[in-house]
Amino acid sequence: MYCPSCGDHSTRVIDTRVGREGSEIRRRRECEECGRRFTTRERLEISLPQVIKRDQRREDYERQKLVTGIMSACVKRPVSADAIARLADRVEAWLHEAGDREVPSRSIGDRVMADLKALDALSAIRFASVYQSFGSTADYAAFMERLDAEPEDQ
Ligand SMILES: [Zn+2]
């Protein structure tokens, strides 16, 4: 990093802060040559995958869409906005770890349901009915069975 005053490149970082939205890092730097202090901003590259929709179209992953979907499933249920935000964080951490460039929306839905089920089973069912758009009563019954069969702690 070059000093904007003297052009020397021996600057050191004296403070690092994450921006309010978490997507920017600000570094306070000091030039070791002339003592000039300045701030640099770096955008964090958030490399979340493309989402493959059921009709095979791809779209960028959008946290807001996910949160809105979960929130609508949790209306009038004992699930706090904080809990939903943490759930979205866990889903994103999971996406990061998987490191895939594309992920089916279905997989994200399954991941959310597994997590939401531990918070509130009814919200999980509501989420599923929106996300998967059950094709038949049999599908719904099968899902309910799966819900019952799966262990609580995963
Ligand atoms: Zn300088």
Boltz pocket constraint, residues with backbone or C-beta under 6 A from the ligand:
constraints:
  - pocket:
      binder: B
      contacts: [[A, 3], [A, 4], [A, 5], [A, 6], [A, 7], [A, 8], [A, 31], [A, 32], [A, 33], [A, 34], [A, 35], [A, 36]]
      max_distance: 6.0
